[in-house]
Amino acid sequence: MVEIADSILTHRIAEARQRLDEQVRDVVGWHFDPETGTPFWLDFARRLDFDPRQAIRGYDDLKLLGHFQDEWLRGGPVRRWVPKGYADRPISVFETGGSTGVPKSRINIDDFRVDYEQLSTTLSHDTFPRGSDWLMLGPTGPRRLRLAIEHLAQHRGGIAFHVDLDPRWVGKLVRARRLEEMEAYKTHVIDQGLTILRAHDTIRCLFTTPKLLEALCEKVDLGRLGIRGIFCGGTEMNAQFHRFAREELVPGIDFVPVYGNTLMGLAVPRPFDAANPDYTITYYPPSPRAVFEIVDPEDLDRPVAYGEAGRVLLTTLTREFFMPRFPERDEGERAEPIELYPWDGVSNLRLLSSLQTSVAVGVY
């Protein structure tokens, strides 16, 4: 039976890799085509001594383009990222958290909807009931997350309620060590969330961050208010918090940790097995739309072995946005493919060690 299972997984890994290579060819062909391509990538190609559409035939060939640079997304003109093939489409601009300097921006048309519709297929109908309303208690403003959660609720037949939250202001308070003001702001946000929960008894699903969930649970029993499923993500999401949430904060409520950002979309966790409560969180990206490589922080072209720690190298592959081999500010252990997600994942995700003393986490 073990040999059969291994054979099935091997076959699924090969199929997934074939789909990934096909996605690479399609996305590279689109973004570097003079008719449909993205101004940034068309200009980039003029400085190359090869045609990416001919030279890049699969994922491994993306190394020919080097590593995507953080500063390319900071500042304008943002229209250099709009593919010519989408020039007549309504364009949204989403920003990263902007914890330091000018925030990174990326354009969006439908990617956030596709990502969260895919996530929807992984949610339980019992604990995230269709037709139920949602409360989002997390970063709003120019971030993709606000519209994404609203779309997820609508896609599942519900309505999303929101509380305004500006994590950049909280970050400033943290860096200035104005901790009393930070706590006052957090209390202000929590009080608004409680007001909404108590006023609308149709809310069954919640998105929030670890710190805000803990603050919320200090004031109320979410199960008594009717919450049945919690979708939670942020910098503080680790194995320790996962255990704390399931066993102490929200026992009996379905708790789903997620890892997402503006540049990638959404990675989902390996399903939790109550019979084997290993609280280590392993995330798998939405292949072939996004790929993780876990690499040596000192040599970004060298993948580490399974189980070893390394830096996350992220590739995003959609017709809206092409971002090859971007060094994220996160690290973790390289995780093996599983039958449900037959491609590499990452376990014990955390802020890159070199940044842990310089980045203000705030409400995340």
N, C-alpha and C positions, 0 to 999 in steps of 0.2 A: 504493500500500500504506500509506503514511503517513496519507493521508486516511481510509482505512478504519479503521486503528488508532485514530486520533483520534476517529472517529465512535463506535466501540465504547466507548472510554473515556468519552466524553461521555454516552452512554446509560447506562453503569453508574454514573456519578456521579449522574445524575438518579434512577435506581432507588434508590441508597443514600440519597439525601436524602429520598425518599418514605418509605422504611422508618424513617428517623430521625424524621421528623415524626409518623408513626404511633406510634412508641415514646413520643415526648413526650406525645401525647394520652392514651395508655394509662396511662403512669406518673403523670401529673398527675391524671388522673381517679381513679386508685386512691388516691393519697396524700391527696387533698383530699375524698374521699367520706366523709361522716359514718359510714357503715357499715364501710368497710374502711380508712379513712385512718390516718395517723400522727399521734399527739397533737401533736407539735411543729408539723407543717404545718397541722393543723386550728386550732390556736391562732394561728398566723401568719396564716391566712386571715381570722380575725375582725378583724384590724387593717387589712385591705385594703378599698378601696372598689369592688372588683370580685370576681367569682367566677372563680378561676383555671381551673376546668373549662370555663367558657364563653369566657374571654378568650384562653387559651393554646391555639393550634391548630397550632403547630409550633415548631421549635427557636428561631427568631428571637424568638418571643414570650416566651421565658424571661427576657428583659431586664426584663420587667415585675416580676419578683421581686427584682431587684437581684443582688448578689453574695453567695454563701454565705460566712459568717464563720467563721474558724478557731475562735474561742472557743466557738461553739455545740456543738462536740464535746468540749470539755474539761470533765470533771466530770459529775455526774448531775443528775437521775435518768436512767439510760440507757434505762429503759423508755419514755420519751417518744419514742424512735425506733422502737419496735416497732409496725408497722401493726396496727390492730384485726383485719384479715383474717388475721393470722398469730399472734393472741394465744395459740392453743393449740399452736403449734409449739415444739419445742426451740430455744432461742436461744443462740448463742455471742456472746461479746464479744471483738473483736480490737482491739489498740491499735497506734498508730503507734510509732515508735522512741522518742519521748519525749526527744529531745535537749535540750529546754528545758522546764522546768516540768511541769505536769500533762499526760500524754499525751492525744492525741485518741483517742476510742473510737468504734467503730461496731458495730452488731449484724450478725450474719450467720446465715443459715439454710442456703441452698444456693448462694449466689452464688459462693463460692470454688470449689465443685465445677464449676459451669457454666464459669467462666473457665478453669480448667485442663483441662477436657475439650476446650474449644475450642483451647487451646494444643496439646493432644495431636495434633490433626489436622495441625499444621504440622511435626511432628517426623518425621525419617526413620526408617523401620523398620530400616534397615541400621545406623545409628549410635546409635539409641536403641531397641534391639531389644525387641519385646514379650516379656514374661516375664522380662526382666532386672531385677535388683535395683538400688536407688539408694542413694547416700549423700548426705545433706543436711549440708553443713558451712556453716552460716549462722545468722542470728538465730532463736532459738527463743522459749520463754516464751509471753507472751500475744499473739504476732504471728500473723497469718493465714498467713504463709509456711510455718510448720512443718506445719500440717494440709494446706495446699495441695499441697506437694511429696509428702506421704504419699498424698494422694488421687490425684495424677498417677501415682505409681508403681503404686498399686492399680488404677487405671483401665487401665493398660497391662499388667496381669497380674503386676506385681512387688511387692516388699516394700521399704519404705524404712527405712534405718538413719539414726540421728541422733546428733549430738554436742551436748550442752548448750552454749549460748553466750549470754551476757548482754551485748549491745552497750552498754547503759547504764553498766555498770561500766567498760568500756573507755573510753567517752566521759568519765567522771569522771577516769580516769587521764590521758587526753590533756590535759584542761583543767588538771589539776594538774601537768602536765609530769612525771609519774611514769613516765617512758618505759621504764625498766628493768622495772618491774612490768607495763607494757603488753606488752612483748616476751615476758616470762615467761608471761603469760596466753595470748598468741597461740601460743606454743610448746606450751603445755598443750593447747590446742584441736587444733593440728595433730597432735600425738602421738596423741591419741585417734582422730582420723580415720585416721591411718596404721594404727593397731591394728585398726580395723574393716576397712579395705581388705585388709589381709593375712590376716585371719581368715576373710573371706567372698569366695571367688573367683567368686561369682555376680554381684557388683556390676559393672555395665557403664556406669552412668550416674551423673553427679555434678551436684549443684547446689552452688555456692559463690559467694563474692564475689571481686572482683579481687584484693584484698590477700591473702586467704586462699589463693587459687589460686597466687599467686606464691610464698607461703611454703611451700605444699605441694610445688610443683615444685622448690624448692631442695633437697628431701630425697629425692625419688623421681621416677622416670619413670612417669607415669600410664599411658602406653601399655603398658608392660611389666606393669603390674598389671591390665590388661584393660579399662581405661576406653576407651569408644568415643565417648561423647557427653557434652559438658559444657554445662550450662545455667547462665549466669552473669549476675549483675546487681548493681548497687550504684552508689554515688556516683562511684567512680573509673572506671567504665566509659566510656571515650571512644575516639576513633579511634586514638590512640597505643597504648592498652592492647590494643585489638582486634588491631592489627597484631602487637604484641609476643606476644600469646597464640597467634595462629595460626602465626606464623613461628618463634617461639623456645620458648615455654613448652610448647605441646601440638601440635606439628606432626603432621598426620595424624589428629588427633582432631577430630570435628565440634564446633565451638564456636559456641554460640547465645547472643548477648547479648540480655537482656530488660530491660524497664523496667516495674516494677510497684509498687503500694503498696496499703495497706489500704483506701484510699478509692475506688480506681478498679478494681482488678483487675490486668490484665496487658496491656501493649502488646507487640507482636511486631515484630521487625526486618524491613526489606526484605531479601529473600533475598540471601545473599552469592553473588557470581558470581566463581568462581576465575579465569575468563578475563579478568576486568576487576577486579582487586583494589583497588577503592576501599574503604578501611577506614572511611569515614564511616558512622556508624550512623544510620539513619532508622527511627524507631519509629512504628507505626500503632496507635491504640487499638482496642478491640473494639467498633466501631460495630455496632448502634445502642445498645449498653449503656453506652458511654462515648464522650466527644467531647473532642478537643483544639481549643482556639482559641489561636493565638499572637498576643498583643496587645501594644500599646505599654505598657511598665511605668508610664508617667505618665498613661495614659488607657486603662483596662481595657475600655472599650467600643469601642476602635478596633483592629481586626485589622491586623497588619502585612502587607506584600506578601510573596509567595512569595520565599524566599531571604533575607528580612530576619530579624534577631534580635528576639525579644520574650519576654515572660513567658508561661508555660503557664497557661491558664485551663481548668480541668477540670470537666466535667459528668458525673455518674454517673446513669444512668437505668435502675433496676431496681425491681421492686415491693418489694424488701427495703430499698432505700436510694435516696433521691432527693437529689442534691446539685447544684444548679444554679450553674454559672459560679463555681467556687471558684479563687481565685488561688493556684496552687501556689508552692512555693519554688524552682522550676526555671525555666530559660530555655533557649532554643535557636532554631534557624532554622525558619521555617514551610516545610514540605515539601509538594509537590504530590501529588495523588492518583495512584495507579498502578492498572493493570488489576486486580491482585490485591487491592488495598485502595483502592477508589475514594472516598476521603475524605482530609482533611488529616492529615498526620503532622508529626513534629518531628525535626530533625536536630541532631547535636552537642549533645545534652542535657547540661546542667551545672547546678550550683548557682547560684542567682540571684547576680549579681555583688555586690549589696549585702550578701549574707550570707556570702560566702566567707571573711571573716576572723573571723566570730563563731560559726560552727557547727563543732563537733568531729565529724569524720567517723568516727574510730575504725576498726573492722574493715570498714566498708563501702567 
